[in-house]
Amino acid sequence: MSVRGTRIPPHLQLPIAGVTPPPTEKEGQRLFPTGNFRFYRPVYRDKTPPCNNACPTGEQIQKYLDYVKHDRYLDGYLTIMQDNPMPSVTGRVCYHPCETACNRAAHDEPIGIRSVERFLGDYGLALPDDPVKAALPPLNGTTVAIVGSGPAGLACAYHLRRRGYSSVIFEALEKPGGMLRAGIPAWHLPEEILDAEITKLTRLGGTSAGRSCAPTRPPSSRWARTSAGACPSRGSRRAA
């Protein structure tokens, strides 16, 4: 790029302070062939990465990938838990649209984001103490009724607990899990993994789940009177 025919700001015209001896304009063009754009500064713009944009749970994918790259697995696990309460589950069953959107594919191949998610989820389940619990606020005395213990109901209970609310999850099946338990084969989502994730949720305190109402009947009138709100998340399964 040439400086010929362009206007150079006075503070950038030769001689330039610090260049000894100060070159002439012609000599400066030879010494600094970058031309007059050499004084431009890059502009940083914080935009949503394509993988984050495609993630159904809105995870901060680029952030926990960076943590994993630097062997900071606990930080990566805590990052993913800000958005997704069950990374061991989604790391096995998610159809990973984030990998489809990954722009690394234009270079060689997409990053195995779902595999990293599964690794972080299993890492968190193996910890002797749940690091999420220490950062939770105290319960505020308000309880929310949740109808259905599928992924939506469990996620609702988790994020309510992060904000200090208790919850009671009403479930028609013998064990909580909803379509995660009834609709996904065990070879794809082992039952012990699902049980461990649900146990991790209930151990945060303030959350209980069980077979408390029929699938076609709302919670009892007592809960209608005492609960601050309700979250209907019955899913797609209907009783035979």
C-alpha positions in Angstrom: 0.0 0.0 0.0 1.4 3.4 -1.0 1.0 6.7 0.8 1.1 8.6 -2.5 -2.0 10.7 -3.0 -3.2 10.2 0.6 -3.4 12.6 3.5 -1.2 11.7 6.4 -2.1 13.2 9.8 0.4 15.8 11.0 1.3 13.8 14.0 2.3 10.9 11.8 4.2 12.8 9.2 8.0 12.3 8.9 10.3 12.8 10.7 8.7 10.5 13.3 9.9 10.8 16.9 12.1 7.9 17.9 13.3 7.2 14.4 17.0 8.1 14.2 18.1 9.5 11.8 14.6 10.7 10.7 14.1 9.5 7.1 12.6 11.5 4.3 9.2 10.7 3.0 10.6 8.7 0.1 13.1 6.8 2.3 10.4 6.2 4.9 8.2 4.5 2.3 11.1 2.2 1.6 11.8 1.5 5.2 8.1 1.1 6.2 6.4 -0.4 3.1 3.2 -1.0 5.1 2.1 2.5 4.1 -0.2 4.7 6.0 -2.3 1.9 7.5 0.5 1.0 9.9 -1.0 3.4 12.5 -4.4 1.7 12.5 -5.4 -0.2 15.6 -7.5 -3.3 15.7 -11.0 -3.0 17.1 -12.2 -5.8 19.5 -15.8 -6.8 19.1 -17.3 -9.3 21.5 -19.6 -11.5 19.4 -21.3 -14.8 20.1 -19.3 -17.7 18.7 -21.1 -19.9 16.2 -20.9 -22.9 18.5 -22.5 -21.0 21.4 -25.2 -19.7 19.1 -26.1 -23.2 18.0 -26.1 -24.7 21.5 -29.6 -25.5 22.7 -28.6 -24.8 26.3 -26.6 -21.7 25.5 -23.4 -23.0 27.0 -20.2 -20.9 27.0 -18.5 -23.4 24.9 -15.4 -21.4 23.9 -14.8 -20.6 27.6 -14.8 -24.2 28.9 -12.8 -25.4 25.9 -10.1 -22.9 26.8 -10.1 -24.2 30.4 -9.8 -27.8 29.3 -6.9 -26.8 26.9 -5.0 -25.5 30.0 -6.0 -28.5 32.2 -8.3 -26.4 34.3 -11.0 -29.0 34.4 -12.7 -27.8 37.6 -13.1 -24.3 36.1 -14.4 -25.9 32.9 -17.0 -27.9 34.9 -18.2 -24.9 36.8 -18.5 -22.9 33.6 -20.7 -25.5 32.0 -22.8 -25.9 35.1 -23.8 -22.2 34.9 -26.0 -23.1 32.0 -26.4 -26.9 31.9 -27.2 -28.9 35.1 -26.6 -32.3 33.5 -23.5 -32.3 31.3 -23.0 -36.1 31.7 -26.5 -36.6 30.2 -26.2 -34.1 27.3 -22.7 -35.2 26.6 -24.1 -38.6 25.7 -27.5 -37.8 24.0 -27.2 -34.3 22.5 -27.2 -34.2 18.7 -24.4 -31.6 19.0 -25.5 -28.8 16.6 -22.5 -26.9 18.0 -20.2 -29.1 16.1 -22.2 -28.5 12.9 -21.7 -24.8 13.4 -18.1 -25.0 14.4 -16.0 -22.9 12.0 -13.0 -25.1 12.6 -14.6 -27.4 10.0 -13.5 -25.0 7.3 -9.9 -25.7 8.3 -9.9 -29.4 9.0 -12.7 -30.8 11.2 -15.0 -29.6 13.9 -13.9 -29.8 17.5 -15.4 -32.7 19.4 -17.4 -30.5 21.7 -19.9 -33.1 22.9 -17.0 -35.4 23.9 -15.5 -32.6 26.0 -18.9 -31.9 27.6 -19.2 -35.6 28.5 -15.7 -35.6 30.0 -16.5 -32.5 32.1 -19.8 -34.0 33.2 -18.2 -37.3 34.3 -15.4 -35.3 35.9 -17.9 -33.5 38.0 -19.8 -36.7 39.0 -16.5 -38.2 40.2 -15.7 -35.2 42.6 -16.1 -36.1 46.3 -17.9 -32.8 47.0 -20.1 -30.8 44.7 -18.3 -27.5 44.1 -21.6 -25.9 42.9 -23.2 -26.3 46.3 -20.7 -23.9 48.0 -21.7 -21.0 45.8 -25.5 -21.4 46.2 -27.5 -18.7 48.1 -29.5 -19.7 51.1 -33.1 -20.8 50.6 -35.5 -17.9 50.6 -38.5 -19.9 52.0 -40.4 -19.9 48.7 -41.4 -23.1 47.0 -42.3 -23.7 43.3 -44.2 -26.8 42.1 -42.8 -28.5 39.0 -45.0 -30.9 37.0 -42.8 -33.5 35.3 -39.2 -34.5 36.0 -37.9 -34.6 32.4 -35.0 -32.5 31.3 -37.1 -29.3 31.4 -38.4 -30.0 34.9 -34.9 -30.9 36.3 -33.3 -27.9 34.7 -36.1 -25.7 36.1 -35.4 -27.1 39.6 -31.7 -26.5 39.3 -31.9 -22.9 38.1 -34.5 -22.1 40.8 -32.2 -23.5 43.4 -29.4 -21.3 42.1 -31.7 -18.4 42.8 -32.6 -19.5 46.3 -36.0 -21.2 45.6 -37.1 -24.6 46.8 -39.0 -26.9 44.4 -41.1 -30.0 44.5 -41.2 -32.1 41.3 -44.3 -34.1 40.6 -43.7 -37.2 38.5 -46.0 -39.9 37.3 -43.3 -42.6 36.8 -41.7 -44.6 39.6 -38.4 -42.7 39.3 -37.7 -39.2 38.1 -36.2 -38.6 34.7 -39.2 -38.4 32.4 -38.3 -39.0 28.7 -34.6 -39.2 29.7 -35.5 -42.5 31.4 -38.5 -43.7 29.4 -37.5 -42.6 25.9 -33.8 -43.1 25.6 -32.3 -46.6 25.6 -30.0 -47.6 28.4 -27.1 -48.3 26.0 -27.2 -44.7 24.9 -27.9 -43.1 28.3 -26.9 -45.5 31.2 -29.4 -45.4 34.0 -26.7 -45.0 36.6 -25.5 -41.8 34.9 -29.0 -40.4 34.9 -29.5 -41.4 38.6 -26.2 -39.8 39.5 -27.1 -36.5 37.9 -30.6 -36.4 39.6 -29.0 -37.3 42.9 -26.5 -34.5 42.4 -29.4 -32.1 41.9 -31.4 -33.2 45.0 -28.3 -33.0 47.2 -28.1 -29.3 46.6 -30.9 -29.0 49.0 -34.4 -27.6 48.6 -35.4 -30.0 45.7 -37.4 -33.2 46.0 -38.8 -35.4 43.2 -40.9 -38.5 43.2 -44.1 -40.1 42.1 -46.6 -37.7 43.6 -49.4 -37.2 41.0 -50.9 -38.8 38.1 -50.0 -37.6 34.6 -53.4 -36.2 33.9 -54.0 -34.6 37.3 -52.5 -31.3 38.5 -50.8 -31.1 41.9 -53.1 -31.1 44.9 -55.0 -28.0 46.0 -52.7 -27.8 49.0 -49.8 -27.1 46.7 -51.9 -24.7 44.7 -52.3 -22.7 47.9 -48.8 -22.9 49.3 -46.6 -22.8 46.2 -45.4 -19.5 44.8 -45.7 -20.7 41.3 -45.8 -23.8 39.0 -43.8 -25.0 36.1 -45.7 -27.4 33.7 -43.1 -29.6 32.0 -45.0 -32.8 31.3 -43.1 -33.6 28.1 -44.5 -35.9 25.4 -45.2 -39.1 27.2 -48.8 -40.0 28.0 -50.1 -42.7 30.2 -51.3 -45.9 28.5 
